[in-house]
Amino acid sequence: MSTRVVERRVPRSALPHPVAFAGLRQILGLWLRRARTRRQLDALSDHELRDLGLDRGDAAVEARKPFWRG
C-alpha cells in the first residue's frame, strides 16, 4: 500500500491584503510611541514639567494610561 500526500494550498484571495498589514504596523508603531513617551513623561523633573505647563498630578495621570488609550 502506498501513501498519498495531498497538498492543500490556500487561495491567494483568502490571504490578508498587504494593506491590512500596513494598518497593523501603523497601530503597533503608535502604541510603541505612546508607551515610550509616557515613560519619558513619568521620568521628567518637576521643573521640566512646569516648562511644559503640567504639574506632577497631570503627568502621573497621563503616564499611567495604557498604551492603547489615546
VEXKOLPA-151726 format. One record per residue (C-alpha): x, y, z. Coordinates in steps of 0.25 Angstrom, whole numbers, plus 5000, padded with zeros to 4 digits. Example, Ala and Ser with C-alpha at 12.3 -4.5 7.8 and 13.67 -1.06 7.14 Angstrom:
BEGIN
504949825031 505549965029 
END
This chain:
BEGIN
500050005000 500550144996 500350265004 499850384996 500150525000 499050624997 499650774996 498650875000 498851024996 498251145002 497651224990 498251364989 496951424991 496851365005 498151435010 498151565016 498451685007 499751755009 499051885012 498451815024 499851785030 500251935027 499051985036 499451885047 500851935046 500452075048 499552045060 500751965066 501652085064 500652175070 500552085082 502052075084 502252235083 501152255093 501852155103 503152215101 502752365102 501852325115 503152265121 503952395118 502852485123 502852405136 504352425137 504352575136 504652665147 503652765153 504452875147 504352815133 502852785135 502652935139 503352975126 502252885118 501152945126 500852825134 500852785149 501252655155 499852605156 499452635142 500752565137 500452445146 499052425140 499552425126 500752335129 499952235136 498952225124 499052085116 499752105103 498552065095 497752185100 497952325093 
END
